[in-house]
Amino acid sequence: MTTLLELKNIECRYGDLVAVRNLSMQVGEGDLVCLLGPSGCGKSTALRAIAGFEPVVSGAIELGGVTLSRPGFMLPPEKRHMGMVFQDYALFPHLNVSDNICFGLRGLTKKAHQEIATRLLGVVGLEGLEQRYPHELSGGQQQRVALARALAPKPALILMDEPFSNLDVDLRERLSTEVRAILKSQGSTAILVTHDQHEAFALGDRIGVMSEGAILQWDTPYNLYHEPANRFVADFIGQGVFLRGRLLSENTILTELGVIQGKHAYDWPRGATVELLVRPDDIIHDDAAEMRAEVIHKAFKGAEIMYTLRLPTGSQVLSLFPSHHNHALGEKVGIKLDVDHVVAFRG
């Protein structure tokens, strides 16, 4: 993999407030990566520093081996060869779709503009809408036009700042998947900033989970879910609960649901109290199981129902049952634990 973008221990401040601290990352050509985290974690500041809107007080940002930012120096945004897709789309209301897409392209004929707009509208699935105005488009269509405009100058890197946050949940996830396909088809390199893990999972090859200005784990969506590096990532990614347990051996944990054996070796003392992460997919419905749990809440999700179950000890777990297993509140159901990825933290 050829590294296109590199952040080297950058720090960004707003007065005395450190917004980004000691942040390093590499993005390869053709990679789609995400910075994911809660509000105020520094992800948007990091993106603005990459774009050239915020200075760095230490460290450096390089694109293709060329320094874009370092303390005391910041290459202007318009010279960074990057495309930007904003949260509010930033389309010009007085320009039609074709002119919005080609805004900023210089030295080309009107015919060339039309050809570029037509080609990119085909890429983003909006053929024939060249003469429409932004107010005549849905939110999802406006977002596609904004993406086409970012692609038009053939930038080295596309930056997307919470681009789907104004859309409804179902459209956000669908558009995230479609945007990924579009960017991959064009061989584009892109960075998405979002607080929504579903968007990040749908679009990103790799994801950096951020908290308090730092990346806590830089990994694939699969590993973030199944192999969280710390308690924050485990809490932030996916759904789940922590059950208290006791370490019997380096890879065996005793819990109220039985003995769990994993692949990881923990170097904590034998008998140490631990907290085991249990995901909804770790709890399996089994009518023949000895362990019974009481249904205290249920949420219908179409093909599945998410049940909140109370164990005999009073602890609660989550479990996904096929939706034809429709159990009533207060009903006792049989469950068993089936954990492929044992994730535990010192209690």
Buried (B, 14 or more C-beta within 10 A) or exposed (E): EEBBBBBBEBBBBEEEEBBBBBBEBBBBBBBBBBBBBEEBBBBBBBBBBBBBBBBBBBBBBBBBEEEBBBEEEBBEBEEBBBBBBBBEBEBEEEBBBBBBBBEEBEEEEEEEBBEBBBEBBEBBBBEEBBEBBBEEBEBBBBBBBBBBBBBBBEBBBBBBBBBBEBBEEEBBBBBBBBBBEBBBEBEBBBBBBBBBBEBBBBBBBBBBBBBBBBBBBBBBBEBBBBBBBEBBBBEBBBEBBBBBBBBBEEBBBBBBBEEBEBEEEBEBEEEBEBBBBBBBBBBBBEEEBEBEBBBEEBEEEEEBBBBBBBBEEEBBBBBBBEEEEEBEEEEEBBBBBEBEBBBBBEB
